[in-house]
Amino acid sequence: MSRTLQLTEQLISRPSVTPEDAGCLDLIASRLTPLGFACERMDSGPDTFRVSNLWAVKRSAHAKAKTLVFAGHTDVVPTGPLDQWTQDPFTPTHRHGMLYGRGSSDMKASLAAMVVACEEFTAACADPSINIAFLLTSDEEGPALDGTVVVCNTLKARGERLDWCIVGEPTSVQRTGDMIKNGRRGTMSGKLTVKGVQGHIAYPQLAQNPIHLLSPALAELVTIEWDRGNAFFPPTSWQVSNIHAGTGASNVIPGACVVDFNFRFCTESTPEQLQQRLCAVLDKHGLNYDLAWTIGGLPFLTTPGDLVGAVQTAIRDETGLDTELSTTGGTSDGRFIAQVCPQVIELGPCNATIHKIDECVPVADLEPLKNIYRRVLEQLNRALA
Ligand SMILES: [Zn+2]
């Protein structure tokens, strides 16, 4: 059994449903410490939702060394109904060339591959020109308030310089390495309450119907071109997810209408610009409203440079694939890391079964994934040597 497969199975065996870490970070630290990593826990959060975080760094002896960070999460999403799984989700199981278990593809295979890649790189390179770090958390799948963002804030306060980051999220589609993420869109939600005056439906002159007041503004908002996107991102989109109004009675004009909406926005628009433009429409239509905003994450973009180049070359050398750069999908912890690291990409195994019943990863993809990570280390190291 390969070391990567073995470590992946050991991690799957630990039932680390968010925010539980279930000993995964200790296991990883026990592998990194003998390689010369200084391992530091940065656990955070209340006792009722304690999040485990690990910052580990192995520093080069060279003064001008740059830092490559491997980032990821040990937590997994809940299993869902156990009777629908073919086997216990926390007992790693092989069938038809696949390794089954919760977290196998999201993202314990990546964590194992990163650790073993470092073991191999360190064994072969006694005097590296790069610093290597790990930034791991047990809350990426949950609220993500005490995980990566806390570690990033601490590193920022310390003046720690990060240069490149690879997040191990499962980004591949058919084969490991066929797609990487070089950015992600931002997400911003709003809760809009349009105020009217409740009244009898037979006496509309004595009431103000907030649904009627809102309708023309809503019609205008859905037609707005917020931006046109760019070479890496689709245009910013605005979508309504919920509308609530009405008392339940058929003879009452409601007093308020509540609308939940969300922007998925690219690097062509800032949250402030989008907020201003949306409010301008509401004001133009003379609405009386309250509006609460939640910025879930800012967009990030890593344009082709030394990290993207090293990853593309590593994937081509290992698999023969020309990897596709993509910014699709939801948010990831890359949004926090991009605030302290200029180049962030995401690279991991196939994502076809993530978060599903019977999550699995092709066993044959583990060694190539580990080799790609190691080749990136070798490439970046060679460029600095
Ligand atoms: Zn994940």
Residues whose N, C-alpha, C, O or C-beta is under 5 A from the ligand:
A	BS01	ZN	D106 M107 E169
